[in-house]
């Protein structure tokens, strides 16, 4: 009887020691990038009709966005100069050339 209780306690301990173990692969957040080339002097950009933001000329003009389909509008002096629909996959950079 003593050995029976001892074996039951060991089995219970082994059963609980395996709880909570998770196996799998963890990946980072999905992200894509837009970058602007060409004449980027004094331009403003709107992504999906969101708030406009300015592009710094002569800098690394790479901006993080979520993967998927996006509507890009580029303005200079409040005049629309580029209107483009783009699809970017996870981890991909998409070039938007501005003249």
C-alpha positions, 0 to 999 in steps of 0.5 A: 500500500505504501508503494502504491501511494508513492507511485500515485504521487510520482505520477501526479507530479509528472503530470503537473510538471508537463502543464504549461509547456508550449511549443511553436514558433514565435514571429515578429509583427508584420510590417512593410515599408514605403520609400520615396525617391526622386524630387522629394522637396516639399512633399506631403504624403497621405496613406489611405486618406489619413493625415498628411505627413511630410517627407524629409528631403535627403534622408532615408525616406522609408516609412513603416506600414502594415502589409496589404493594399494601400492608397498613396497620395503625394502632394506638393503645394497642396496639388496632387502629383502622385495617386497610386494604389499599391499592395505590399507583402510582409517584409517588402519595401515599395518604392514610390517615385516622385517627379 
